[in-house]
Amino acid sequence: MELITNGVLAREAVTFSSTSGEPVVVGDILFGCGHSNSGNFNENDMGIIGLGGGPLSLVSQIGDLYGSKRFSQCLIPFHADPHTSGTISFGDDSDVSGEGVATTPLVSEEGQTPYLVTLEGISVGDTFVPFNSSEMLSKGNIMIDSGTPATYLPQEFYDRLVEELKVQSSLLPIDDDPDLGTQLCYRSETNLEGPILTAHFEGADVQLMPIQTFIPPKDGVFCFAMAGTTDGDYIFGNFAQSNVLIGFDLDRRTVSFKPTDCTNQ
């Protein structure tokens, strides 16, 4: 999401609602108020909350005040009921634990805004497609970003992934709709039944169901929610993050994943 703004910064006490129903007042928080804003917003957007690792993010400011720089998020799928909403938790309530949790190291340096992790590859069904076909794997090769919808991969990696998807899909890709460009899309009234993808982060395998990897740009069409890029900036986007409880622990330098129905949180 892009934001261009002119405004002011203020340091005030901020009041949050809580799961107990009681308001929680957090003092001495630095926040901004925009007066001339432009960007990719709709009528329901009220602004941006900074959840990165930098010193001015809400996570860092709360952590400095209350001793724990961690939070968790549970994002609802793209085509979920619009009356449902995801959740963000801070402090002790943000712990991601129990059966099915997988944890990967956070490669970003302390104080760095992006959350960088290492993606080793993605499996399509039982077929592993490596991130690099020849080069040595670089640590911190992809950023987890809740503000970017699609997942962006190296073009060569993406092309190999798409070819494997075509092999394992029982449907024929759409090749006669100019509105869809070069996206991998299929005609279906309901989301695809497979194949299931698995994102292999360092030490953590995260299963991705079709509801996380295919989105409907229009009625009767579902398109692969990943894209290739050659700009060197690779992103694990929020379509893929949906229905996963993701915990970011900036003190322990870890990111944890747990499959979750985020519409019922």
Buried (B, 14 or more C-beta within 10 A) or exposed (E): EEBEBEEEEEEEEBEEEEEEEEEEEBEEBEBEEBEEBEEEBEEEEEEBEBBBBEEEBBBBBBBEEEEBBBBBBBBBBBEBEEEEEBBBBBBEEBBBEEEEBBBBBBBBEEEBBBBBBBBBBBBBBEEEBBBBEEEEEEEBBBBBBBBBBBBBBBEBBBEBBBEBBBEBBEEEBBEEEEEBEEBBBBEBEEBBEEBBBBBBBBEBEBBBBBBBBBBBEEEEBBBBBBBBBEEEEBBBBBBBBBBBBBBBBBEBBBBBBBBBEBBEE
